[in-house]
Amino acid sequence: FTLAANRGHMLALYNLAMMHLNGFGTPRSCTNALQFLKSVAERGSWGLKLQNAYKLYRAGVVDPALMLYTEAAELGYEVAQGNVA
């Protein structure tokens, strides 16, 4: 998870935060968990990308929708990964 988080993978950052928050596989550290969760929150508007992708898909504009879903999938959003597949 650490390597992926260092490369900006959103899901890895979130998972590291939860690991530090709960002490799974690492000593419990609220400070580290907060830093990771802050990074996730500051990473931009990937939720908006999903909303726009869904609207485009529903309107029948498939190629741009796929591009937005792909971007969100690369950020680690599982719903987008499933939609791209």
C-alpha positions as CSV (number, residue, x, y, z in Angstrom):
1,F,0.0,0.0,0.0
2,T,2.8,2.4,0.8
3,L,4.4,2.2,-2.6
4,A,1.0,2.8,-4.3
5,A,0.2,5.6,-1.9
6,N,3.5,7.3,-2.7
7,R,2.4,7.2,-6.4
8,G,-0.9,8.9,-5.5
9,H,-3.2,5.9,-5.6
10,M,-6.4,7.1,-3.8
11,L,-7.5,3.7,-2.5
12,A,-4.0,2.9,-1.2
13,L,-4.0,6.3,0.6
14,Y,-7.4,5.5,2.2
15,N,-6.4,1.9,3.1
16,L,-3.2,3.2,4.7
17,A,-5.2,5.7,6.7
18,M,-7.5,3.0,8.0
19,M,-4.5,0.7,8.8
20,H,-2.9,3.4,10.9
21,L,-6.2,4.5,12.5
22,N,-7.0,0.9,13.6
23,G,-3.5,-0.4,14.1
24,F,-3.7,-3.2,11.4
25,G,-0.3,-4.2,10.3
26,T,1.3,-1.0,11.7
27,P,1.4,0.7,15.1
28,R,-1.8,2.7,15.7
29,S,-1.2,6.4,14.9
30,C,-4.0,8.9,14.6
31,T,-1.5,11.5,13.4
32,N,-0.5,9.3,10.4
33,A,-4.1,8.3,9.7
34,L,-5.1,12.0,9.7
35,Q,-2.3,12.8,7.2
36,F,-3.4,10.1,4.8
37,L,-7.1,11.0,5.1
38,K,-6.2,14.6,4.5
39,S,-4.4,13.6,1.3
40,V,-7.4,11.7,0.1
41,A,-9.7,14.6,0.8
42,E,-7.4,17.0,-1.0
43,R,-7.0,15.0,-4.2
44,G,-9.7,16.8,-6.1
45,S,-13.1,16.2,-7.4
46,W,-13.1,12.6,-8.5
47,G,-16.7,12.3,-7.3
48,L,-17.7,14.9,-9.8
49,K,-16.0,12.9,-12.6
50,L,-18.2,10.0,-11.7
51,Q,-21.3,12.1,-11.8
52,N,-20.4,13.6,-15.2
53,A,-19.4,10.1,-16.5
54,Y,-22.8,8.7,-15.5
55,K,-24.7,11.6,-17.0
56,L,-22.8,11.2,-20.3
57,Y,-23.4,7.5,-20.3
58,R,-27.1,7.9,-19.7
59,A,-27.3,10.5,-22.6
60,G,-25.7,7.9,-24.9
61,V,-22.3,9.7,-25.1
62,V,-20.2,6.7,-24.4
63,D,-16.6,7.5,-25.4
64,P,-16.3,10.6,-23.2
65,A,-18.0,8.8,-20.4
66,L,-15.5,5.9,-20.7
67,M,-12.6,8.4,-20.5
68,L,-14.0,9.9,-17.2
69,Y,-14.6,6.5,-15.7
70,T,-11.1,5.5,-16.7
71,E,-9.6,8.5,-15.0
72,A,-11.6,7.8,-11.8
73,A,-10.6,4.1,-12.0
74,E,-6.9,5.0,-12.2
75,L,-7.4,7.1,-9.0
76,G,-8.5,3.9,-7.3
77,Y,-12.3,4.4,-7.2
78,E,-13.8,0.9,-7.3
79,V,-17.1,1.8,-8.8
80,A,-15.3,3.4,-11.7
81,Q,-13.1,0.3,-12.1
82,G,-16.2,-1.9,-12.3
83,N,-17.8,0.4,-14.8
84,V,-14.8,0.5,-17.1
85,A,-14.5,-3.3,-17.0
